[in-house]
Amino acid sequence: MRLPWRREARHIEPRPMVCLNFQELQTAKEILAEVFHARPLDVEEMIQKMAFRFLKLLWLLALSLGPAIASNQHRPQNSQKRTR
């Protein structure tokens, strides 16, 4: 016997998770395709080239700053405080 105030159990379906970053990226790709009159594959290739150039620049920057950062880490700290 079922109690009158209880309803049948319903299975709740989870809502599909949509990543906002993915939607924003798709929208940006569509805008680029319209602005440059390009196909979606061409837009994807443009983005990949830009990302590669950016990573290459970061790598070169890390190589050029690496010795400077390493020399600062091994510099002894002045432990004496100035007194007036």
C-alpha positions in Angstrom: 0.0 0.0 0.0 1.3 3.4 -0.9 0.7 6.4 1.3 -1.5 9.0 -0.4 0.8 11.9 0.1 3.8 10.1 -1.4 4.4 10.3 -5.1 6.1 7.8 -7.2 9.9 8.1 -7.4 11.1 9.9 -10.5 14.5 9.5 -12.0 16.1 12.9 -12.3 18.2 13.2 -15.5 21.3 15.3 -15.1 21.5 18.3 -17.3 24.2 18.1 -19.9 27.2 20.1 -18.8 28.1 22.7 -21.3 31.5 24.4 -20.9 31.2 28.1 -21.4 34.8 28.3 -22.6 33.9 25.9 -25.4 30.9 27.9 -26.4 33.0 31.1 -26.4 35.7 29.4 -28.5 33.1 28.2 -31.0 31.6 31.7 -31.2 35.0 33.2 -31.7 35.7 30.7 -34.5 32.5 31.6 -36.2 33.2 35.3 -36.0 36.8 34.8 -37.4 35.3 32.7 -40.2 32.9 35.5 -41.1 35.5 38.3 -40.8 38.2 36.6 -42.8 35.8 34.8 -45.2 37.4 31.5 -44.3 36.3 28.0 -43.8 36.2 26.5 -40.2 39.2 24.4 -40.9 41.2 27.4 -42.0 40.2 29.2 -38.8 41.3 26.2 -36.7 44.6 26.3 -38.6 45.0 30.0 -37.9 44.4 29.5 -34.2 46.9 26.6 -34.0 49.6 28.7 -35.7 49.0 31.6 -33.3 49.2 29.2 -30.3 52.4 27.7 -31.6 54.0 31.1 -32.1 52.9 32.1 -28.6 54.4 29.0 -27.0 57.6 29.4 -29.1 57.9 33.0 -27.8 57.4 31.9 -24.2 60.0 29.2 -24.7 62.5 31.7 -26.0 61.7 34.1 -23.2 62.3 31.4 -20.6 65.6 30.5 -22.2 66.8 34.1 -22.2 65.6 34.8 -18.7 66.6 31.4 -17.2 70.2 32.4 -16.3 69.1 35.7 -14.8 66.5 34.0 -12.6 68.8 31.2 -11.6 71.5 33.7 -10.6 69.1 35.6 -8.4 68.0 32.4 -6.6 71.6 31.5 -5.6 72.5 35.0 -4.4 73.2 35.0 -0.7 70.7 37.1 1.3 72.0 39.9 3.5 71.0 38.8 6.9 72.3 41.8 8.8 69.7 44.5 9.6 70.6 48.1 9.3 70.5 50.0 12.6 70.3 53.7 12.9 
